[in-house]
Amino acid sequence: MFFLQMSGYPGSGKSTLAKAISKKTGAIVVDHDIVKSALLESMKSLESNIDPRVAGIASYDIDWSLVDYYLSESRSVILDSPCLYTDLLDKGTEIGD
């Protein structure tokens, strides 16, 4: 079992690498873009406007909940996200310790 946190700018190849590692190891990929897009789409369908920054913060909370759940089930997890904020990197480091 392992936890791998991807970090880097959009378009740098994180998703491609995450998918390749997942295919070889069976790890679950938690894709931040999918979570954030689903949250924004849900708000849109409810005709509720949500600030994209708020959606980003909320989607990271969902990401971490999924990571925690899968790790508690002894599954390997890859967090596919830019993780450009220090607190996100710190949280990933704490999980790895």
N, C-alpha and C positions, 0 to 999 in steps of 0.2 A: 504494500500500500504506500502511496506517495501523494503529496500535494505539490503541484507546480503552478506558480503564479506567473503568468505572462505579463510583460510590461514593455511598453513602447508606443511610438506614435502610430496613428492610423495609417494603414497601408504598408507597414513595415514587415508584414509576413507572420504576425502572431497567430492568426486564425489558421493559416496554412500549416504552420508548424504544430499547432495544437491538434489539428485533425490527424496529422501524420503520426504524432506520438500516441494519440488515442487509438488509432487503428492498430498500432503495434502492441500496445499494452492493455487495451480494454478500459482505459481510464475514461471517466465521464467528463465531458467538457461543459463547463458553465460559461455560456457566451453572454457577456454583458450587453452586446448590441441587440441580441434577441430579446433579452429581458426588458431592456429600456424601450425597444420598439413596441413590444406587446403592451407595456404600461401606457405609452403614449397613445396607442391605438384604442385601448380600453377607454381612456379618458375622452378621446375623440368620439367614440361611439356613444358615450354617455352625454355628449354635447357639453363636456366640461373642459375648460381650458386649463392646462397645467404648464407652468413655466418649465422649459426643458432642463434647467438647472435643478429644479425640485425633482423632476422625473429622474435625473441622473443620480441624485442622492438616494431616492427611494429605490431605484433599481440596484444600486450597490448593496443596500440593506437586504434585498431579495437574493442577490448573488451570494452574499455571505451566509444567509440562512440555508441556501442550497448546498454550499460548500460544507458547512457544519453538519448538515443532515447526512450527506453522502459519506463524509469521513466517519461519522458515528456508525455508519453501516459497514465500515471497513472497506470502503471503495476508494480507489485512487481517483483524484480529482485534478483537473486542469482548469484554472480560472483564466479565461480568455478575455482580457480587458486591458485598456491602456494603462490603468493603475498609475496615473501620472501624479497622484497626490501622495505626499509623504505618509499620511495616516493610513492609506490603503497598503502601502508597502510595509509599514510597520505591523499592520494586522496580519499580513501574509507571513512575515518573519516570525511573529508570535506563534502562529499555527505550526510552523515548521520546527519550532524548538521543542 
